[in-house]
Amino acid sequence: MKEFFKRDNLWLGMGIGIVTPIIFYFLIQLITILVSKNGDLFRESTDQLLAICANLIPFRYYLVKLKADKTGRGVFVITFIMAMLFFYFNLQS
């Protein structure tokens, strides 16, 4: 299993790019519930943006440490798409 995540594959990067923000979003929600009494520590858009920014961790890991350019590109593509969707849905005035 350890060798699976060290591959240089675009689809692996895209999968990691989708799963990482989902996990971080639910972790942020859990921490918010545990810390805050009413569950409103941050706005919903802030939680979403923090989850999207969590993709910087695997992105940097694959590009700098493993030199896996295709996997890093996959993470970047998904991060870019999520960022564009975030701005489209949250900045409509």
All heavy atoms as an XYZ file, in Angstrom:
766
protein
N       0.824     -1.195      0.000
C       0.000      0.000      0.000
C       0.867      1.258      0.000
O       0.511      2.243     -0.609
C      -0.908     -0.036      1.230
C      -1.905      1.054      1.273
S      -3.163      0.753      0.051
C      -4.371      1.920      0.543
N       1.987      1.189      0.686
C       2.881      2.345      0.759
C       3.435      2.700     -0.626
O       3.564      3.870     -0.962
C       4.006      2.033      1.733
C       4.789      3.219      2.169
C       5.778      2.824      3.226
C       6.371      4.027      3.882
N       7.324      3.688      4.911
N       3.734      1.703     -1.420
C       4.263      1.939     -2.763
C       3.193      2.504     -3.700
O       3.510      3.182     -4.663
C       4.822      0.638     -3.354
C       6.057      0.140     -2.642
C       7.217      1.115     -2.767
O       7.399      1.690     -3.858
O       7.921      1.302     -1.774
N       1.934      2.235     -3.407
C       0.839      2.726     -4.237
C       0.834      4.251     -4.284
O       0.608      4.849     -5.330
C      -0.496      2.200     -3.692
C      -1.690      2.691     -4.462
C      -2.012      2.137     -5.690
C      -2.477      3.711     -3.959
C      -3.101      2.592     -6.399
C      -3.573      4.168     -4.655
C      -3.888      3.610     -5.887
N       1.061      4.888     -3.151
C       1.023      6.345     -3.086
C       2.315      7.007     -3.547
O       2.392      8.226     -3.593
C       0.680      6.803     -1.666
C      -0.750      6.537     -1.306
C      -1.079      5.500     -0.461
C      -1.752      7.311     -1.833
C      -2.396      5.250     -0.132
C      -3.078      7.075     -1.514
C      -3.400      6.038     -0.661
N       3.331      6.242     -3.896
C       4.577      6.816     -4.393
C       4.660      6.776     -5.913
O       5.679      7.127     -6.484
C       5.771      6.076     -3.779
C       5.920      6.361     -2.303
C       7.215      5.857     -1.771
C       7.349      6.271     -0.322
N       8.636      5.920      0.228
N       3.576      6.378     -6.563
C       3.566      6.332     -8.022
C       3.445      7.731     -8.613
O       2.936      8.639     -7.965
C       2.389      5.488     -8.525
C       2.497      4.039     -8.160
C       1.397      3.225     -8.762
N       0.095      3.811     -8.437
C      -1.019      3.536     -9.099
N      -1.002      2.697    -10.104
N      -2.154      4.084     -8.749
N       3.881      7.883     -9.833
C       3.768      9.144    -10.557
C       2.658      8.983    -11.589
O       2.889      8.551    -12.710
C       5.094      9.498    -11.219
C       5.106     10.909    -11.766
O       4.240     11.698    -11.355
O       5.989     11.211    -12.584
N       1.427      9.293    -11.176
C       0.258      9.042    -11.996
C      -0.715     10.207    -11.854
O      -1.028     10.630    -10.747
C      -0.389      7.732    -11.528
C      -1.504      7.275    -12.434
O      -2.039      8.038    -13.209
N      -1.844      6.011    -12.315
N      -1.209     10.723    -12.978
C      -2.134     11.843    -12.965
C      -3.429     11.500    -12.235
O      -3.945     12.299    -11.452
C      -2.441     12.285    -14.402
C      -3.356     13.492    -14.551
C      -2.637     14.752    -14.108
C      -3.812     13.621    -15.985
N      -3.963     10.307    -12.461
C      -5.228      9.907    -11.832
C      -5.077      9.757    -10.321
O      -6.017     10.059     -9.578
C      -5.758      8.625    -12.450
C      -6.154      8.845    -13.877
C      -5.456      8.467    -14.985
C      -7.294      9.550    -14.342
N      -6.117      8.884    -16.105
C      -7.257      9.545    -15.747
C      -8.361     10.183    -13.712
C      -8.244     10.137    -16.522
C      -9.345     10.772    -14.488
C      -9.271     10.751    -15.871
N      -3.934      9.290     -9.873
C      -3.673      9.208     -8.434
C      -3.696     10.608     -7.830
O      -4.300     10.836     -6.772
C      -2.327      8.534     -8.157
C      -1.868      8.513     -6.708
C      -2.803      7.660     -5.863
C      -0.444      7.986     -6.617
N      -3.069     11.567     -8.493
C      -3.066     12.940     -8.017
C      -4.455     13.536     -7.978
O      -4.815     14.256     -7.043
N      -5.261     13.225     -8.975
C      -6.625     13.741     -8.989
C      -7.451     13.123     -7.855
O      -8.256     13.821     -7.225
C      -7.265     13.486    -10.345
C      -6.628     14.290    -11.452
S      -7.260     13.897    -13.066
C      -8.579     15.077    -13.167
N      -7.241     11.861     -7.588
C      -7.941     11.211     -6.478
C      -7.542     11.803     -5.140
O      -8.394     12.088     -4.289
N      -6.254     12.008     -4.961
C      -5.759     12.622     -3.723
C      -6.281     14.046     -3.612
O      -6.651     14.504     -2.532
C      -4.221     12.577     -3.679
C      -3.750     11.126     -3.516
C      -3.671     13.444     -2.561
C      -2.273     10.936     -3.703
N      -6.338     14.757     -4.734
C      -6.832     16.126     -4.745
C      -8.303     16.241     -4.389
O      -8.746     17.267     -3.890
N      -9.076     15.200     -4.620
C     -10.489     15.197     -4.246
C     -10.677     14.767     -2.799
O     -11.457     15.363     -2.056
C     -11.294     14.282     -5.196
C     -11.334     14.899     -6.593
C     -12.703     14.045     -4.674
C     -11.911     13.999     -7.650
N      -9.961     13.740     -2.382
C     -10.165     13.168     -1.046
C      -9.619     14.064      0.070
O     -10.255     14.208      1.117
C      -9.530     11.752     -0.980
C      -9.533     11.213      0.427
C     -10.266     10.809     -1.911
N      -8.480     14.688     -0.143
C      -7.857     15.508      0.906
C      -8.746     16.651      1.392
O      -8.930     16.792      2.604
C      -6.496     16.042      0.423
O      -5.663     14.938      0.061
C      -5.815     16.856      1.502
N      -9.341     17.469      0.502
C     -10.215     18.538      1.017
C     -11.459     18.013      1.732
O     -11.931     18.625      2.686
C     -10.614     19.322     -0.225
C      -9.604     19.003     -1.227
C      -9.129     17.623     -0.928
N     -11.977     16.884      1.282
C     -13.157     16.314      1.945
C     -12.812     15.920      3.376
O     -13.555     16.230      4.318
C     -13.695     15.114      1.141
C     -14.270     15.591     -0.193
C     -14.753     14.350      1.939
C     -14.626     14.486     -1.147
N     -11.684     15.262      3.557
C     -11.262     14.859      4.902
C     -11.010     16.088      5.773
O     -11.468     16.151      6.921
C     -10.007     13.962      4.819
C     -10.356     12.615      4.196
C      -9.388     13.776      6.202
C      -9.165     11.755      3.883
N     -10.304     17.068      5.240
C     -10.007     18.273      6.011
C     -11.266     19.068      6.331
O     -11.374     19.651      7.410
C      -8.989     19.156      5.290
C      -7.585     18.848      5.661
C      -6.892     17.821      5.047
C      -6.952     19.572      6.643
C      -5.596     17.525      5.385
C      -5.640     19.292      6.994
C      -4.968     18.257      6.377
N     -12.239     19.092      5.419
C     -13.483     19.805      5.680
C     -14.208     19.187      6.881
O     -14.670     19.900      7.770
C     -14.379     19.789      4.449
C     -15.689     20.494      4.670
C     -15.754     21.877      4.675
C     -16.853     19.783      4.894
C     -16.946     22.537      4.888
C     -18.052     20.423      5.110
C     -18.098     21.807      5.099
O     -19.276     22.451      5.325
N     -14.289     17.858      6.912
C     -14.963     17.215      8.031
C     -14.162     17.340      9.326
O     -14.746     17.439     10.408
C     -15.300     15.765      7.705
C     -16.444     15.650      6.741
C     -16.258     15.131      5.478
C     -17.705     16.115      7.081
C     -17.312     15.043      4.584
C     -18.770     16.031      6.197
C     -18.572     15.495      4.940
N     -12.845     17.362      9.235
C     -12.035     17.617     10.430
C     -12.258     19.030     10.961
O     -12.360     19.233     12.181
C     -10.552     17.402     10.131
C     -10.071     15.966     10.058
C      -8.618     15.931      9.591
C     -10.213     15.292     11.392
N     -12.343     19.999     10.075
C     -12.615     21.373     10.486
C     -13.987     21.464     11.142
O     -14.155     22.129     12.169
C     -12.508     22.334      9.286
C     -11.057     22.434      8.820
C     -13.049     23.717      9.631
C     -10.885     23.114      7.483
N     -14.974     20.788     10.560
C     -16.312     20.787     11.141
C     -16.309     20.147     12.528
O     -16.951     20.647     13.455
C     -17.298     20.050     10.231
C     -17.562     20.748      8.932
C     -18.232     22.086      9.124
O     -19.169     22.217      9.902
N     -17.748     23.092      8.430
N     -15.575     19.051     12.692
C     -15.491     18.369     13.984
C     -14.826     19.257     15.030
O     -15.323     19.386     16.155
C     -14.722     17.054     13.840
C     -14.533     16.239     15.110
C     -15.874     15.731     15.614
C     -13.584     15.097     14.859
N     -13.737     19.891     14.656
C     -13.039     20.789     15.587
C     -13.935     21.967     15.953
O     -13.981     22.388     17.108
C     -11.705     21.259     14.976
C     -10.729     20.092     14.909
C     -11.106     22.406     15.772
C      -9.491     20.366     14.091
N     -14.663     22.484     14.981
C     -15.569     23.598     15.244
C     -16.656     23.205     16.240
O     -16.976     23.958     17.157
C     -16.217     24.086     13.935
O     -15.186     24.487     13.045
C     -17.156     25.236     14.182
N     -17.198     22.012     16.093
C     -18.238     21.544     17.011
C     -17.667     21.347     18.410
O     -18.312     21.685     19.407
C     -18.875     20.243     16.481
C     -19.703     20.555     15.234
C     -19.738     19.575     17.541
C     -20.164     19.331     14.486
N     -16.452     20.814     18.489
C     -15.850     20.558     19.798
C     -15.433     21.838     20.511
O     -15.511     21.928     21.735
C     -14.650     19.628     19.654
C     -14.955     18.202     19.221
C     -13.663     17.434     19.001
C     -15.837     17.502     20.228
N     -14.979     22.832     19.776
C     -14.464     24.053     20.383
C     -15.574     25.065     20.659
O     -15.600     25.690     21.710
C     -13.372     24.684     19.480
C     -12.972     26.052     19.974
C     -12.168     23.767     19.412
N     -16.461     25.221     19.721
C     -17.492     26.247     19.830
C     -18.790     25.643     20.346
O     -19.166     24.536     19.950
C     -17.725     26.885     18.456
O     -18.762     27.814     18.522
N     -19.487     26.358     21.188
C     -20.737     25.839     21.746
C     -21.865     25.844     20.729
O     -22.684     24.946     20.703
C     -21.130     26.657     22.972
C     -20.195     26.454     24.124
C     -20.649     27.205     25.338
C     -19.629     26.967     26.452
N     -20.006     27.622     27.693
N     -21.932     26.874     19.901
C     -23.013     26.939     18.921
C     -22.611     26.412     17.546
O     -23.415     26.388     16.634
C     -23.549     28.371     18.792
C     -22.488     29.351     18.364
O     -21.340     28.988     18.151
N     -22.880     30.608     18.254
N     -21.375     26.017     17.352
C     -20.912     25.430     16.099
C     -20.583     26.431     15.015
O     -20.418     26.061     13.869
N     -20.508     27.714     15.352
C     -20.211     28.749     14.357
C     -18.896     29.440     14.661
O     -18.848     30.618     14.980
C     -21.340     29.779     14.318
C     -22.605     29.223     13.720
O     -22.516     28.241     12.983
O     -23.675     29.780     13.997
N     -17.817     28.711     14.590
C     -16.501     29.303     14.818
C     -16.062     30.109     13.597
O     -15.547     31.209     13.716
C     -15.487     28.209     15.138
C     -14.122     28.639     15.628
C     -14.271     29.403     16.936
C     -13.234     27.423     15.835
N     -16.277     29.544     12.406
C     -15.966     30.210     11.142
C     -17.218     30.224     10.274
O     -18.143     29.452     10.491
C     -14.865     29.475     10.365
C     -13.552     29.393     11.066
C     -13.003     28.167     11.396
C     -12.849     30.538     11.382
C     -11.787     28.087     12.029
C     -11.628     30.467     12.012
C     -11.095     29.232     12.342
N     -17.190     31.087      9.269
C     -18.259     31.038      8.278
C     -18.068     29.796      7.414
O     -16.977     29.232      7.327
C     -18.228     32.276      7.396
C     -18.666     33.521      8.129
C     -18.755     34.683      7.198
N     -17.415     35.008      6.716
C     -17.138     35.999      5.901
N     -18.099     36.755      5.451
N     -15.900     36.239      5.531
N     -19.127     29.377      6.742
C     -19.075     28.193      5.885
C     -18.055     28.371      4.762
O     -17.329     27.449      4.415
C     -20.463     27.919      5.308
C     -20.557     26.644      4.528
C     -20.437     25.411      5.386
O     -20.719     25.473      6.588
O     -20.053     24.363      4.832
N     -17.978     29.564      4.198
C     -17.030     29.800      3.108
C     -15.585     29.694      3.595
O     -14.710     29.232      2.855
C     -17.275     31.169      2.475
O     -17.113     32.196      3.422
N     -15.326     30.086      4.829
C     -13.973     29.964      5.382
C     -13.599     28.496      5.557
O     -12.469     28.100      5.255
C     -13.882     30.691      6.732
O     -14.302     32.041      6.549
C     -12.472     30.672      7.269
N     -14.535     27.693      6.033
C     -14.291     26.254      6.164
C     -13.968     25.630      4.810
O     -13.056     24.810      4.686
C     -15.509     25.551      6.772
C     -15.769     25.953      8.201
O     -14.865     26.514      8.842
O     -16.890     25.695      8.679
N     -14.715     26.017      3.791
C     -14.486     25.476      2.453
C     -13.118     25.883      1.908
O     -12.404     25.064      1.328
C     -15.584     25.954      1.504
C     -16.944     25.423      1.832
C     -18.044     26.116      1.051
O     -17.794     27.036      0.276
N     -19.264     25.670      1.266
N     -12.762     27.136      2.113
C     -11.477     27.626      1.602
C     -10.303     26.961      2.325
O      -9.299     26.608      1.696
C     -11.408     29.138      1.740
C     -10.255     29.822      1.026
C     -10.330     29.543     -0.466
C     -10.299     31.308      1.271
N     -10.419     26.755      3.632
C      -9.371     26.051      4.376
C      -9.219     24.613      3.881
O      -8.104     24.094      3.779
C      -9.669     26.072      5.870
C      -9.471     27.406      6.578
C      -9.996     27.317      8.008
C      -8.021     27.810      6.566
N     -10.333     23.973      3.562
C     -10.276     22.605      3.047
C      -9.603     22.554      1.675
O      -8.807     21.654      1.402
C     -11.683     22.018      2.978
N      -9.890     23.528      0.833
C      -9.246     23.571     -0.483
C      -7.745     23.822     -0.331
O      -6.926     23.203     -1.011
C      -9.902     24.646     -1.375
C     -11.329     24.241     -1.732
C      -9.090     24.868     -2.637
C     -12.133     25.326     -2.404
N      -7.373     24.708      0.589
C      -5.958     25.006      0.813
C      -5.192     23.820      1.398
O      -3.962     23.785      1.325
C      -5.808     26.212      1.729
S      -6.287     27.744      0.921
N      -5.901     22.860      1.954
C      -5.241     21.666      2.486
C      -4.564     20.859      1.386
O      -3.661     20.060      1.658
C      -6.252     20.796      3.232
N      -4.955     21.082      0.137
C      -4.315     20.389     -0.981
C      -2.872     20.834     -1.192
O      -2.122     20.197     -1.927
C      -5.105     20.598     -2.267
C      -6.066     19.483     -2.541
O      -6.017     18.438     -1.904
N      -6.941     19.697     -3.485
N      -2.468     21.919     -0.568
C      -1.075     22.355     -0.689
C      -0.109     21.352     -0.058
O       1.034     21.235     -0.486
C      -0.889     23.723     -0.039
C      -1.552     24.886     -0.758
C      -1.407     26.157      0.071
C      -0.945     25.075     -2.125
N      -0.583     20.629      0.946
C       0.283     19.651      1.625
C       0.666     18.501      0.686
O       1.859     18.264      0.470
C      -0.391     19.145      2.913
C      -0.589     20.309      3.889
C       0.432     18.027      3.561
C      -1.513     20.005      5.036
N      -0.309     17.772      0.088
C       0.119     16.710     -0.843
C       0.753     17.257     -2.120
O       1.635     16.612     -2.695
C      -1.165     15.947     -1.142
C      -2.262     16.854     -0.800
C      -1.749     17.751      0.282
N       0.332     18.441     -2.544
C       0.916     19.050     -3.745
C       2.418     19.258     -3.572
O       3.221     18.850     -4.416
C       0.201     20.374     -4.034
C       0.739     21.111     -5.219
C       0.556     20.630     -6.497
C       1.408     22.305     -5.055
C       1.039     21.322     -7.594
C       1.894     23.006     -6.135
C       1.709     22.513     -7.412
N       2.790     19.861     -2.472
C       4.211     20.105     -2.203
C       4.971     18.789     -1.982
O       6.091     18.620     -2.437
C       4.379     21.012     -0.983
C       5.820     21.404     -0.763
C       5.986     22.319      0.416
N       7.302     22.880      0.527
C       8.402     22.185      0.830
N       8.338     20.903      1.031
N       9.572     22.786      0.917
N       4.341     17.850     -1.279
C       4.977     16.562     -1.006
C       5.327     15.841     -2.314
O       6.434     15.341     -2.482
C       4.051     15.696     -0.151
C       4.562     14.307      0.092
C       5.598     14.075      0.986
C       4.021     13.219     -0.574
C       6.073     12.798      1.205
C       4.483     11.938     -0.358
C       5.515     11.730      0.528
O       5.981     10.466      0.746
N       4.390     15.800     -3.238
C       4.636     15.075     -4.485
C       5.596     15.807     -5.413
O       6.372     15.174     -6.122
C       3.318     14.771     -5.211
C       2.644     13.551     -4.636
C       1.575     13.667     -3.775
C       3.107     12.286     -4.935
C       0.965     12.554     -3.229
C       2.518     11.160     -4.397
C       1.452     11.302     -3.546
O       0.875     10.194     -3.005
N       5.567     17.113     -5.429
C       6.463     17.837     -6.322
C       7.882     17.951     -5.778
O       8.843     17.774     -6.515
C       5.920     19.230     -6.621
C       4.751     19.288     -7.580
C       4.329     20.725     -7.808
C       5.077     18.629     -8.898
N       8.026     18.255     -4.491
C       9.356     18.523     -3.942
C      10.028     17.253     -3.439
O      11.165     16.964     -3.792
C       9.262     19.586     -2.811
C      10.597     19.779     -2.138
C       8.753     20.892     -3.375
N       9.323     16.491     -2.616
C       9.963     15.340     -1.977
C      10.084     14.140     -2.919
O      11.142     13.534     -3.024
C       9.188     14.944     -0.726
C       9.772     13.757     -0.037
C       9.683     13.858      1.434
C      10.284     12.606      2.005
N      11.049     12.826      3.164
N       8.974     13.783     -3.601
C       8.993     12.582     -4.444
C       9.356     12.856     -5.901
O       9.599     11.924     -6.649
C       7.627     11.893     -4.388
C       7.217     11.321     -3.045
C       5.876     10.615     -3.180
C       8.257     10.350     -2.517
N       9.357     14.124     -6.307
C       9.617     14.501     -7.700
C       8.642     13.809     -8.657
O       8.993     13.425     -9.762
C      11.050     14.163     -8.115
C      12.110     14.711     -7.202
C      12.422     16.134     -7.528
C      13.666     16.568     -6.798
N      13.432     17.576     -5.821
N       7.389     13.658     -8.205
C       6.340     13.027     -9.007
C       5.513     14.143     -9.652
O       4.516     14.595     -9.101
C       5.476     12.123     -8.138
N       5.940     14.576    -10.826
C       5.312     15.719    -11.481
C       3.878     15.433    -11.928
O       3.008     16.296    -11.804
C       6.129     16.157    -12.690
C       7.468     16.740    -12.296
O       7.589     17.191    -11.140
O       8.381     16.737    -13.139
N       3.606     14.255    -12.432
C       2.254     13.941    -12.904
C       1.268     13.904    -11.743
O       0.151     14.409    -11.861
C       2.245     12.602    -13.638
C       2.978     12.621    -14.947
C       2.949     11.264    -15.595
C       3.810     11.250    -16.839
N       3.908      9.891    -17.395
N       1.652     13.324    -10.637
C       0.769     13.279     -9.469
C       0.544     14.684     -8.928
O      -0.577     15.049     -8.570
C       1.363     12.371     -8.379
O       1.680     11.101     -8.948
C       0.387     12.163     -7.242
N       1.584     15.474     -8.876
C       1.450     16.860     -8.443
C       0.543     17.656     -9.352
O      -0.253     18.480     -8.901
N       0.639     17.401    -10.663
C      -0.247     18.073    -11.606
C      -1.701     17.684    -11.386
O      -2.600     18.517    -11.502
C       0.144     17.733    -13.045
C       1.116     18.696    -13.611
C       1.295     18.459    -15.097
N       2.727     18.339    -15.305
C       3.308     17.464    -16.082
N       2.593     16.615    -16.773
N       4.609     17.437    -16.203
N      -1.934     16.427    -11.063
C      -3.300     15.970    -10.786
C      -3.889     16.672     -9.579
O      -5.046     17.104     -9.594
N      -3.094     16.804     -8.526
C      -3.547     17.526     -7.332
C      -3.814     18.980     -7.688
O      -4.824     19.565     -7.271
C      -2.512     17.411     -6.190
C      -2.919     18.280     -5.014
C      -2.336     15.975     -5.743
N      -2.938     19.571     -8.482
C      -3.095     20.975     -8.857
C      -4.352     21.201     -9.691
O      -5.067     22.187     -9.487
C      -1.868     21.467     -9.633
C      -2.002     22.880    -10.107
C      -1.888     23.931     -9.214
C      -2.268     23.160    -11.439
C      -2.031     25.241     -9.647
C      -2.413     24.466    -11.871
C      -2.285     25.513    -10.964
N      -4.630     20.317    -10.635
C      -5.812     20.469    -11.493
C      -7.080     20.471    -10.654
O      -7.952     21.329    -10.811
C      -5.850     19.357    -12.561
C      -7.201     19.267    -13.230
C      -4.771     19.576    -13.598
N      -7.193     19.520     -9.729
C      -8.378     19.443     -8.878
C      -8.454     20.661     -7.957
O      -9.538     21.211     -7.741
C      -8.386     18.129     -8.080
C      -8.497     16.932     -9.033
C      -9.503     18.112     -7.062
C      -9.753     16.907     -9.872
N      -7.326     21.091     -7.427
C      -7.315     22.280     -6.567
C      -7.770     23.510     -7.340
O      -8.557     24.319     -6.840
C      -5.907     22.513     -5.994
O      -5.483     21.336     -5.316
C      -5.882     23.688     -5.040
N      -7.309     23.648     -8.559
C      -7.695     24.786     -9.396
C      -9.191     24.756     -9.690
O      -9.871     25.788     -9.601
C      -6.886     24.766    -10.701
C      -7.157     25.940    -11.579
C      -6.613     27.179    -11.280
C      -7.960     25.814    -12.695
C      -6.866     28.275    -12.089
C      -8.214     26.904    -13.505
C      -7.667     28.136    -13.199
N      -9.723     23.585    -10.027
C     -11.156     23.455    -10.314
C     -11.977     23.776     -9.068
O     -12.976     24.504     -9.141
C     -11.478     22.041    -10.847
C     -10.872     21.860    -12.238
C     -12.986     21.788    -10.871
C     -10.916     20.446    -12.764
N     -11.553     23.253     -7.913
C     -12.272     23.547     -6.676
C     -12.217     25.030     -6.330
O     -13.204     25.596     -5.852
C     -11.703     22.725     -5.520
C     -12.067     21.289     -5.542
S     -11.388     20.477     -4.093
C     -12.147     18.891     -4.234
N     -11.088     25.665     -6.558
C     -10.959     27.093     -6.271
C     -11.873     27.908     -7.185
O     -12.535     28.849     -6.725
C      -9.512     27.538     -6.425
N     -11.947     27.543     -8.452
C     -12.830     28.252     -9.369
C     -14.294     28.065     -8.972
O     -15.084     29.017     -9.004
C     -12.620     27.777    -10.815
C     -11.293     28.187    -11.402
S     -11.108     29.970    -11.489
C      -9.877     30.245    -10.257
N     -14.666     26.857     -8.585
C     -16.035     26.614     -8.123
C     -16.326     27.381     -6.841
O     -17.426     27.911     -6.659
C     -16.267     25.115     -7.907
C     -16.343     24.263     -9.167
C     -16.378     22.780     -8.805
C     -17.557     24.645     -9.986
N     -15.347     27.444     -5.949
C     -15.517     28.202     -4.707
C     -15.810     29.669     -5.012
O     -16.754     30.245     -4.475
C     -14.258     28.082     -3.842
C     -14.262     29.011     -2.664
C     -14.977     28.692     -1.523
C     -13.559     30.204     -2.702
C     -14.992     29.559     -0.440
C     -13.570     31.071     -1.627
C     -14.299     30.748     -0.486
N     -15.009     30.276     -5.878
C     -15.207     31.679     -6.202
C     -16.506     31.901     -6.964
O     -17.179     32.916     -6.773
C     -14.024     32.243     -6.979
C     -12.809     32.435     -6.128
C     -11.641     31.742     -6.369
C     -12.846     33.314     -5.051
C     -10.527     31.925     -5.572
C     -11.741     33.504     -4.239
C     -10.587     32.806     -4.500
N     -16.884     30.965     -7.813
C     -18.132     31.111     -8.565
C     -19.339     31.107     -7.627
O     -20.243     31.920     -7.763
C     -18.243     29.995     -9.602
C     -19.541     30.059    -10.382
C     -19.716     31.018    -11.373
C     -20.573     29.171    -10.115
C     -20.902     31.088    -12.088
C     -21.754     29.244    -10.815
C     -21.921     30.191    -11.807
O     -23.092     30.263    -12.502
N     -19.363     30.182     -6.669
C     -20.522     30.047     -5.802
C     -20.532     31.015     -4.622
O     -21.584     31.363     -4.104
C     -20.646     28.615     -5.285
C     -21.095     27.648     -6.338
C     -20.267     26.618     -6.740
C     -22.328     27.776     -6.943
C     -20.668     25.725     -7.720
C     -22.741     26.897     -7.931
C     -21.912     25.864     -8.306
N     -19.367     31.456     -4.167
C     -19.306     32.284     -2.959
C     -19.130     33.776     -3.222
O     -19.328     34.570     -2.305
C     -18.191     31.802     -2.035
C     -18.548     30.503     -1.382
O     -19.639     30.335     -0.844
N     -17.639     29.556     -1.445
N     -18.780     34.158     -4.398
C     -18.587     35.575     -4.673
C     -19.652     36.166     -5.574
O     -19.446     37.209     -6.190
C     -17.196     35.815     -5.266
C     -16.025     35.526     -4.340
C     -14.720     35.816     -5.033
C     -16.133     36.328     -3.061
N     -20.779     35.501     -5.680
C     -21.895     36.061     -6.433
C     -22.625     37.049     -5.551
O     -23.201     36.687     -4.532
C     -22.838     34.971     -6.905
C     -22.263     34.076     -7.949
C     -23.275     33.040     -8.397
O     -24.365     32.959     -7.880
N     -22.901     32.259     -9.375
N     -22.609     38.299     -5.919
C     -23.253     39.337     -5.095
C     -24.632     39.664     -5.588
O     -24.881     39.958     -6.662
C     -22.431     40.616     -5.108
O     -21.134     40.362     -4.670
